[in-house]
Amino acid sequence: MSLDCDPLLTDLYQLTMLDVYAQSGMNELAVFEFFVRRLPPQRQFLIAAGLEQVLQYLETLRFSAADLDWLAQSGHGSPALIDQLQTLRFTGSVHAVPEGTPVFAQEPLIRITAPLMQAQLVESRIINLLQFQTLIASKAARCVLAAPDKLLVDFGLRRAHGAEAGVLAARACYLAGFSGTATVRAGFEYGIPLFGTMAHSFIQAHPSEIDAFENFARHQPQNVILLIDTYDTEAGAAKVVEVAPKLKDQGIQIKAVRLDSGNLAAHARQVRAILDGGGLSEVGIFCSGGLDENALQALLSQAAPIDGFGLGTSLDTSSDAPYLDCAYKLQEYAGQPQRKRSEGKANWPGRKQVDRHYTPEGQLAYDILRLDQDPWTGTPLLQLYMDQGQRTQPPEPLQQVRRRTVQELQRLPAAARCLEAHPWRYRVEISDSLQRLAQEVDQALDRQNEA
C-alpha cells in the first residue's frame, strides 16, 4: 500500500477537531507554520528537506469512498464531517524554504495558509515528512563535512524504521551530498546512483575466497569490489593480489576492496601496503561497519588510506539525535494573530519570513525573523510553492537541490561546520515589529483571561 497521499495517515485528534469544526461551521482562513524549537546539542545547523513530498501530498489529498465508509462505520466521523470530507481538497498556499537550505531554531521551514479544516488535517503528515528528511539530511551533511571529496554511500535501508523511511533517507542523504545509495527503490524513484557488491554470505557460499572473487568478477566485470574481511582481512587482500593477474588477462579490472570490521584504520594501512606491493595501487579501499561522521573524522585525521565509506545504521536512524524538537503551530486565524504561550513552548505569532544576511565574502552572517508584511532587510528564505492548491513552479530536480546543498554547506561559518558540541550558536534576531506583536497578543490574551 502506498502511503504517499493517504489522508488517514494522521492522528485521531486531527479528525476529532475537524468534526467539531464541521459541526460548528468553523472554517475561516488559518495560517500554520512548521519550525524547530531548538537544535539538538550536537547540531549547529539543519538542512531543510522533505518539501517535495509535502507538495505531492497536498496536491493529491482526498478521501476515497472506502476511507469515508470506514470513518462513518467506526464512529470516527459525524455525518457533518463525512459530508465535508467527500469534497475536501487542498486549496491553500504554501510558502517554504527551498530544500537544501541551512536553517536554524525558531525559523519556519514551511507556512500553510488554507481554510482551517484543510490546514489542520495535514499537520501530522507534514511534520512526519519534514522532520524525518530534515533530520537525516542534516546528519548526512555532517558526514559530507567530515569526509569531503570521499565517496559516501547510504547503506541504511535494513536498519531504517520502515520501508518509506529507508527510501526517503536515501533521498535525504543524496540531497545532502552523498554519492549514492544501496537502496534500489531510491534509484528507481529518484534516479539516485546505486552502489553495491556482495555480502559475507556470498564468500561463505563458495569453496574459497578466491573462488568467490573469481566468480563474482566474471559475472559482474564492471563492478568488481571485493569484500576481503570474511575470514582474515590481510589474507583476503593477499588473495586479491593473487587473483588480479588472472582477471586482468580476461579484461577484468578490480575497482576496490571493501573492509567491514575491525580497526579500519590499521587494516586499511596494511591492505594498502599489500595492494601496492602487488602492483595494485589503482585499487581503492572502501570501508563500512557502524560508521558515522565522528568515525569518518577520526579515520581521516589518522590519514587512513580509505577512498570511500558506506554508512548505515547511525545515519538512517540519526542515532545521536533521533528526533527534532519541532512543531506545527497556528499563527493566525480569521485574520487575527495567534500565539501559544505554554511554558517552554511559546512561539512567535503571525505570518513570518526569514531574511538571511551574508558577509562580504558570501558566508552566512545572521538571520532576522520578521513579520511577512515587513520590508525586506536581506534575502527572504520562504518562497511561494503553491497558490490556491496549485503548484506555482515545477518540481525541482534532485540533482539541482543537491548542488545547492553542497554550495550552501560551504557558506556556513566555520563554527557551524564544527562536528563537536559547541557553545557557539548562529545568530537569529527577532525583529522589533514581531516582538511588539507578541506583546500585543499577550496583552489581549491577558484581558480575555481577566474578563
Secondary structure, DSSP 8 states (H G I E B T S, - for coil): ---TT-TTSS-HHHHHHHHHHHHHT---EEEEEEEEEE--TT-S-EE---HHHHHHHHHT----HHHHHHHHHHT-S-HHHHHHHHT----SEEEE--TT-EE-TT-EEEEEEEEHHHHHHTHHHHHHHHHHHHHHHHHHHHHHHHSTTSEEEE--GGGSSSHHHHHHHHHHHHHTT--EES-HHHHHHH---B-----HHHHHTSSSHHHHHHHHHHH-TT--EEE--SS-HHHHHHHHHHHHHHHHHTT----EEEE-SS-HHHHHHHHHHHHHHTT-TT-EEEEESS--HHHHHHHHHTT----EEEE-HHHHTTTTS---EEEEEEEEETTEE-----TT-----S-EEEEEEE-TTS-EEEEEEEETTS--SSEE--EEEEETTEESS----HHHHHHHHHHHHHHS-TTTT--S--S----EEE-HHHHHHHHHHHHHHHHHHH-
